[in-house]
Amino acid sequence: MIEQMVVYGLLIITFILVSMYNFKIRYECIYPVRLTKPRIIISIIIPFIFCFIAYIGGNLWHYYILALVAAICIISSIVGEGIHEKGIYYYPGKRLIATLAKWEDIKDIKVDMSKNQLKSFKNTKTNIRIYTDQYYSLEGIVAIKKFIEG
């Protein structure tokens, strides 16, 4: 029983630290990612799904705490992207921690001005095209466009 509580404690601490990091990124971003309907719906549904899993898992109070902290961690990764003065934060693959693509490592940015969407960019360090599918305010897209032009 003590080993289980240690594991739960470590998981909770990890989820809290990841959440704090992602929310810090959102706070520091000059232009945080805009929350679209799919992002909002997913953010609302996730806590219910995790609590349902906790209920099925044994209906114990520490299961619910772990489920809610994990849900907050996932939600923080949904809202934690954005344009920072250092570059663009995005989530590669299925990771929960944001990755920074520095401005000097970014080239060939694809922007859809009609939808205020950053579609993709190429990272010169990895030589891989990154598809972000991030939506921004008009000011954010204009800032990216200025970077592309200048």
C-alpha positions as CSV (number, residue, x, y, z in Angstrom):
1,M,0.0,0.0,0.0
2,I,2.8,2.4,0.8
3,E,4.5,1.7,-2.6
4,Q,1.2,2.6,-4.3
5,M,0.9,5.8,-2.5
6,V,4.5,6.7,-3.4
7,V,3.8,6.0,-7.0
8,Y,0.6,8.1,-6.9
9,G,2.5,10.9,-5.2
10,L,5.2,10.9,-7.8
11,L,2.6,10.9,-10.6
12,I,0.7,13.8,-9.1
13,I,3.9,15.8,-8.6
14,T,5.0,15.1,-12.2
15,F,1.6,16.1,-13.6
16,I,1.6,19.3,-11.5
17,L,5.1,20.3,-12.6
18,V,4.2,19.6,-16.3
19,S,1.0,21.6,-15.9
20,M,2.8,24.5,-14.3
21,Y,5.4,24.6,-17.1
22,N,2.7,24.6,-19.8
23,F,0.6,27.3,-18.1
24,K,3.8,29.4,-17.6
25,I,4.5,29.1,-21.3
26,R,0.9,30.3,-22.1
27,Y,1.4,33.2,-19.7
28,E,4.7,34.2,-21.2
29,C,3.7,34.0,-24.8
30,I,3.2,37.3,-26.7
31,Y,0.4,35.6,-28.7
32,P,-1.0,32.5,-27.1
33,V,-2.8,30.0,-29.3
34,R,-6.5,30.8,-29.7
35,L,-8.9,28.3,-28.2
36,T,-10.9,26.9,-31.1
37,K,-14.2,24.9,-30.6
38,P,-12.5,21.5,-30.8
39,R,-9.9,22.5,-28.2
40,I,-12.6,23.8,-25.9
41,I,-14.7,20.7,-26.3
42,I,-11.7,18.4,-25.6
43,S,-10.8,20.5,-22.6
44,I,-14.3,20.0,-21.2
45,I,-14.6,16.3,-22.0
46,I,-11.2,15.2,-20.7
47,P,-12.0,15.6,-16.9
48,F,-15.2,13.6,-17.3
49,I,-13.4,10.8,-19.1
50,F,-10.6,10.6,-16.5
51,C,-13.1,10.6,-13.6
52,F,-15.1,7.8,-15.3
53,I,-11.8,5.8,-15.6
54,A,-11.2,6.5,-11.9
55,Y,-14.7,5.3,-11.1
56,I,-14.2,2.1,-13.0
57,G,-10.7,1.6,-11.5
58,G,-12.0,1.3,-8.0
59,N,-13.9,4.5,-7.0
60,L,-11.3,5.5,-4.4
61,W,-10.6,9.2,-3.6
62,H,-7.0,9.1,-4.6
63,Y,-7.9,7.8,-8.0
64,Y,-10.1,10.8,-8.5
65,I,-7.3,13.2,-7.4
66,L,-4.9,11.5,-9.8
67,A,-7.5,11.6,-12.6
68,L,-8.2,15.3,-12.1
69,V,-4.5,16.3,-11.9
70,A,-3.8,14.2,-15.1
71,A,-6.8,15.9,-16.8
72,I,-5.4,19.3,-15.9
73,C,-2.0,18.3,-17.3
74,I,-3.6,17.3,-20.6
75,I,-5.6,20.5,-20.7
76,S,-2.5,22.6,-20.1
77,S,-0.8,21.0,-23.1
78,I,-3.9,21.8,-25.2
79,V,-3.7,25.5,-24.3
80,G,0.1,25.9,-23.8
81,E,1.2,26.7,-27.4
82,G,2.0,30.1,-28.7
83,I,4.3,32.7,-30.2
84,H,7.0,33.7,-27.8
85,E,9.7,36.3,-28.2
86,K,12.2,33.4,-28.5
87,G,10.2,31.5,-31.1
88,I,7.1,29.3,-31.5
89,Y,6.1,26.8,-28.9
90,Y,4.4,23.7,-30.3
91,Y,3.8,20.0,-29.3
92,P,5.6,17.5,-31.5
93,G,3.9,14.1,-31.6
94,K,2.2,13.0,-28.4
95,R,4.3,14.8,-25.8
96,L,2.8,16.8,-23.0
97,I,5.7,19.3,-22.7
98,A,5.9,22.1,-25.2
99,T,8.9,22.4,-27.5
100,L,10.4,25.7,-28.5
101,A,11.4,26.3,-32.2
102,K,13.7,29.3,-32.0
103,W,13.2,32.0,-34.6
104,E,16.7,31.5,-36.0
105,D,15.8,27.8,-36.6
106,I,12.5,28.5,-38.4
107,K,12.1,28.9,-42.1
108,D,9.5,28.3,-44.8
109,I,6.5,29.3,-42.6
110,K,3.0,28.5,-44.1
111,V,0.3,30.8,-42.9
112,D,-3.4,31.0,-43.8
113,M,-4.2,34.7,-43.4
114,S,-7.9,34.2,-44.0
115,K,-8.2,31.8,-41.1
116,N,-5.5,33.3,-38.9
117,Q,-3.8,30.0,-38.9
118,L,-0.2,29.0,-38.6
119,K,-0.2,25.8,-40.7
120,S,3.4,24.7,-40.6
121,F,7.1,25.6,-40.6
122,K,10.4,24.0,-41.3
123,N,12.9,23.5,-38.5
124,T,16.4,24.0,-39.8
125,K,18.0,22.0,-37.0
126,T,16.0,18.8,-37.6
127,N,15.2,19.6,-41.3
128,I,11.6,18.5,-40.6
129,R,8.4,20.2,-41.5
130,I,6.3,20.7,-38.4
131,Y,2.5,20.9,-38.9
132,T,1.2,23.0,-35.9
133,D,-2.4,23.7,-36.9
134,Q,-2.4,26.7,-34.5
135,Y,-5.0,29.5,-34.7
136,Y,-4.1,33.0,-33.5
137,S,-5.6,36.4,-33.1
138,L,-5.1,38.7,-36.1
139,E,-2.3,40.5,-34.3
140,G,-0.4,37.1,-33.8
141,I,-0.7,36.2,-37.5
142,V,0.5,39.7,-38.5
143,A,3.5,39.3,-36.2
144,I,4.3,36.0,-37.9
145,K,3.8,37.5,-41.3
146,K,6.3,40.4,-40.4
147,F,8.8,37.7,-39.4
148,I,8.4,36.0,-42.7
149,E,8.8,39.2,-44.7
150,G,11.6,40.7,-42.6
